[in-house]
Amino acid sequence: MVIMVNPAPDPTVSLYALMAYYLRFLRLKHKMTQTQVGEIIGCTKGQVSKYEAGSRQLDERECAALDAAWDTGGLFAILLRYAKMGVDPNWQQKLRKYQQRATTLRLFYNNVIPMPFQAEGYARGLLEAGHTAQRVVDVETEVEKRMKHQVEMLAGEPMVWMVLDEVALRPMGSAPVMKEQRDLLLELGCQRNISIRVLPESAAPHIGIDGSFTCFEFGNGHRAAFAGTSLDVGRVIEDQAEAAEVAIRFERIAARSWSEDQSREWIAGMRT
């Protein structure tokens, strides 16, 4: 029988990759199996394999357990602290996966209407701005990909809770573009698995001023979050404690928003 082993990531790519590489290095140095390492940090052999491959990241509790077991002087905890301040090269892939697989999404956006709620004309306008900023190469190709991705995000009928800052609903294109966008929001807001609420400008200042974010929940109880921009520039959060804090932030913002009926009425009369 051939045992398939995930390849070790290149430790020079990022601090997350270095953590994955060093986890495997120390495990082999201590002549331990992935099952034994899983016993130290409280997870399965398969989870350890993902950590070593760099497809998932260790959290603070797990890093502390490894540091204690292997007497590293706190190295894993230190690496994690600095990794969170840097860029994960796999963040785009992870974000797309979480957007498609989540059973519950909580979105707060303070500047633009996010996926999966963008009408085609609205999305094209954002991507054209990205093209001007040299972040998007082929606008039409990216529009097609975005529309397809939005369909995939809603295909499994996840529960979607969205709060939009009133500022995010300002005109971002011609009257026909904004009419199309308004009508799409009203249509989606009538679906049983979608809730759309508006946070009025009068609620400012609030904790959402700091930026937009999305919370993901999955069938196995796992959580994740994403803090970023309309051009998907940001950070995927996989630490469970930190992801839970983002979810609490969403609830605090949602508590200050208009009701669904009030929001629907405002959207129906929004300036196009």
QUIKA-V349530 format. One record per residue. N is the residue number from 1. RES is the residue in three letters. PHI is phi in degrees with one decimal (none if undefined). OMEGA is omega in whole degrees, 0 to 359 (* if undefined). NEAR is the number of other C-alpha atoms within 12 Angstrom. Layout:
N	RES	PHI	OMEGA	NEAR
N	RES	PHI	OMEGA	NEAR
//
This chain:
1	MET	none	179	3
2	VAL	-92.9	179	4
3	ILE	-94.6	181	5
4	MET	-84.2	180	8
5	VAL	-118.8	178	15
6	ASN	-63.1	180	19
7	PRO	-66.9	177	18
8	ALA	-72.1	179	25
9	PRO	-72.1	177	29
10	ASP	-71.9	185	19
11	PRO	-67.7	181	22
12	THR	-87.8	185	15
13	VAL	-75.9	182	20
14	SER	-161.9	177	25
15	LEU	-67.9	176	31
16	TYR	-63.4	178	40
17	ALA	-65.1	177	34
18	LEU	-63.5	178	31
19	MET	-63.0	179	41
20	ALA	-63.8	179	38
21	TYR	-62.3	184	32
22	TYR	-72.5	175	32
23	LEU	-60.2	179	41
24	ARG	-66.2	180	32
25	PHE	-57.6	182	22
26	LEU	-70.6	178	26
27	ARG	-60.3	180	26
28	LEU	-68.0	179	16
29	LYS	-62.5	180	12
30	HIS	-88.3	178	16
31	LYS	54.9	180	13
32	MET	-113.2	175	21
33	THR	-89.7	176	22
34	GLN	-64.6	177	29
35	THR	-63.2	180	19
36	GLN	-65.9	177	23
37	VAL	-65.4	177	33
38	GLY	-59.7	178	27
39	GLU	-67.2	179	20
40	ILE	-68.4	186	25
41	ILE	-102.2	175	28
42	GLY	77.4	178	22
43	CYS	-147.3	183	22
44	THR	-85.5	175	18
45	LYS	-59.0	180	21
46	GLY	-61.7	178	23
47	GLN	-66.0	178	26
48	VAL	-61.9	178	35
49	SER	-60.5	179	32
50	LYS	-67.9	177	28
51	TYR	-62.7	182	37
52	GLU	-70.2	179	36
53	ALA	-84.2	180	30
54	GLY	83.5	180	34
55	SER	-82.8	173	29
56	ARG	-136.8	183	28
57	GLN	-112.5	174	39
58	LEU	-64.4	175	44
59	ASP	-103.6	185	32
60	GLU	-62.0	181	26
61	ARG	-63.6	181	23
62	GLU	-67.4	178	31
63	CYS	-62.7	179	34
64	ALA	-63.4	180	26
65	ALA	-65.9	179	26
66	LEU	-67.3	179	33
67	ASP	-59.6	180	27
68	ALA	-70.8	183	18
69	ALA	-68.9	186	24
70	TRP	-107.6	176	24
71	ASP	51.8	185	16
72	THR	-88.1	185	19
73	GLY	77.4	179	16
74	GLY	83.5	186	21
75	LEU	-63.3	182	26
76	PHE	-62.1	179	35
77	ALA	-63.9	179	27
78	ILE	-66.9	179	21
79	LEU	-61.5	180	30
80	LEU	-63.2	181	32
81	ARG	-58.9	181	21
82	TYR	-77.2	178	18
83	ALA	-62.9	180	29
84	LYS	-65.0	180	26
85	MET	-87.5	184	17
86	GLY	-106.1	184	19
87	VAL	-114.0	175	21
88	ASP	-90.8	183	31
89	PRO	-64.8	181	25
90	ASN	-99.2	189	24
91	TRP	-64.4	181	31
92	GLN	-65.9	179	20
93	GLN	-62.5	180	17
94	LYS	-65.2	181	28
95	LEU	-60.5	180	33
96	ARG	-60.1	180	26
97	LYS	-63.5	181	22
98	TYR	-67.6	179	32
99	GLN	-62.1	182	40
100	GLN	-88.1	188	29
101	ARG	-102.7	183	28
102	ALA	-65.0	175	33
103	THR	-89.2	176	30
104	THR	-139.4	176	34
105	LEU	-123.7	173	38
106	ARG	-121.8	184	44
107	LEU	-118.2	168	44
108	PHE	-124.7	178	48
109	TYR	-129.3	186	40
110	ASN	-106.3	186	37
111	ASN	-135.6	181	29
112	VAL	-139.6	173	35
113	ILE	-80.6	186	40
114	PRO	-91.9	166	37
115	MET	-67.8	7	42
116	PRO	-98.4	186	39
117	PHE	-109.8	184	40
118	GLN	-87.3	171	37
119	ALA	-71.8	186	35
120	GLU	-60.4	181	32
121	GLY	-64.4	179	29
122	TYR	-66.1	179	38
123	ALA	-61.7	180	36
124	ARG	-62.3	179	30
125	GLY	-62.1	178	30
126	LEU	-63.4	182	34
127	LEU	-71.0	174	30
128	GLU	-65.5	175	25
129	ALA	-64.5	176	21
130	GLY	-65.2	177	23
131	HIS	-64.8	178	20
132	THR	-61.8	180	14
133	ALA	-84.3	178	12
134	GLN	65.3	174	13
135	ARG	-103.4	180	18
136	VAL	-124.1	183	21
137	VAL	-87.3	183	16
138	ASP	-116.9	186	18
139	VAL	-61.4	185	24
140	GLU	-64.8	177	20
141	THR	-63.2	181	17
142	GLU	-70.6	176	24
143	VAL	-62.6	179	28
144	GLU	-61.1	179	19
145	LYS	-64.2	182	20
146	ARG	-67.8	179	31
147	MET	-63.1	178	25
148	LYS	-64.9	181	21
149	HIS	-65.5	179	24
150	GLN	-62.8	178	25
151	VAL	-61.8	180	21
152	GLU	-66.1	179	22
153	MET	-62.8	184	29
154	LEU	-99.0	186	27
155	ALA	-60.4	181	19
156	GLY	-86.0	182	17
157	GLU	52.1	176	23
158	PRO	-67.3	173	29
159	MET	-79.3	183	29
160	VAL	-119.2	175	35
161	TRP	-110.9	182	35
162	MET	-123.6	171	41
163	VAL	-120.7	179	48
164	LEU	-112.2	170	45
165	ASP	-62.9	180	39
166	GLU	-52.5	180	32
167	VAL	-61.4	183	25
168	ALA	-67.8	182	31
169	LEU	-101.6	177	37
170	ARG	-69.9	178	28
171	PRO	-58.4	180	25
172	MET	-127.0	181	30
173	GLY	172.4	181	26
174	SER	-70.2	179	17
175	ALA	-58.0	178	17
176	PRO	-62.4	179	18
177	VAL	-64.4	182	25
178	MET	-74.3	175	31
179	LYS	-65.2	177	28
180	GLU	-59.9	181	26
181	GLN	-67.7	179	39
182	ARG	-60.3	181	36
183	ASP	-64.0	179	23
184	LEU	-66.7	179	27
185	LEU	-61.5	180	38
186	LEU	-65.3	180	29
187	GLU	-65.4	181	20
188	LEU	-66.4	181	26
189	GLY	-66.4	178	30
190	CYS	-87.2	180	17
191	GLN	-75.4	187	18
192	ARG	-65.4	183	14
193	ASN	-100.4	183	21
194	ILE	-127.3	176	28
195	SER	-121.1	179	33
196	ILE	-123.8	178	43
197	ARG	-129.6	181	38
198	VAL	-112.3	175	40
199	LEU	-93.6	185	39
200	PRO	-69.0	178	29
201	GLU	-58.8	181	22
202	SER	-67.6	179	14
203	ALA	-77.3	180	21
204	ALA	-71.5	1	18
205	PRO	-80.2	179	15
206	HIS	-144.9	186	22
207	ILE	-71.7	177	25
208	GLY	-82.1	179	35
209	ILE	-58.3	184	23
210	ASP	-66.0	179	18
211	GLY	150.8	182	29
212	SER	-84.9	178	37
213	PHE	-161.5	177	45
214	THR	-131.7	175	48
215	CYS	-109.9	179	43
216	PHE	-117.4	171	42
217	GLU	-127.3	184	32
218	PHE	-122.2	184	21
219	GLY	-59.7	181	15
220	ASN	-87.8	180	11
221	GLY	89.0	180	13
222	HIS	-71.7	178	22
223	ARG	-124.6	172	32
224	ALA	-153.8	179	40
225	ALA	-150.2	177	42
226	PHE	-138.2	175	40
227	ALA	-115.7	185	35
228	GLY	-169.4	187	28
229	THR	-118.0	180	25
230	SER	-65.8	178	33
231	LEU	-98.6	177	29
232	ASP	57.1	174	28
233	VAL	-107.8	183	21
234	GLY	177.1	187	27
235	ARG	-135.3	173	31
236	VAL	-86.5	182	41
237	ILE	-108.3	180	38
238	GLU	-112.0	175	34
239	ASP	-61.9	188	28
240	GLN	-64.5	179	25
241	ALA	-66.7	180	20
242	GLU	-68.8	178	23
243	ALA	-63.4	177	28
244	ALA	-64.5	178	25
245	GLU	-64.9	178	21
246	VAL	-65.3	179	34
247	ALA	-63.1	177	31
248	ILE	-65.5	177	22
249	ARG	-59.9	178	30
250	PHE	-62.0	182	36
251	GLU	-62.0	179	23
252	ARG	-66.1	178	19
253	ILE	-69.8	181	37
254	ALA	-61.0	181	33
255	ALA	-64.7	182	20
256	ARG	-101.3	183	25
257	SER	-88.2	174	30
258	TRP	-69.8	176	28
259	SER	-69.2	178	21
260	GLU	-61.4	181	26
261	ASP	-66.2	178	18
262	GLN	-62.8	180	17
263	SER	-66.9	180	31
264	ARG	-62.4	179	27
265	GLU	-64.6	180	19
266	TRP	-66.6	181	25
267	ILE	-63.4	180	35
268	ALA	-61.1	180	23
269	GLY	-105.1	184	17
270	MET	-64.0	182	25
271	ARG	-68.8	178	22
272	THR	-113.7	*	21
//
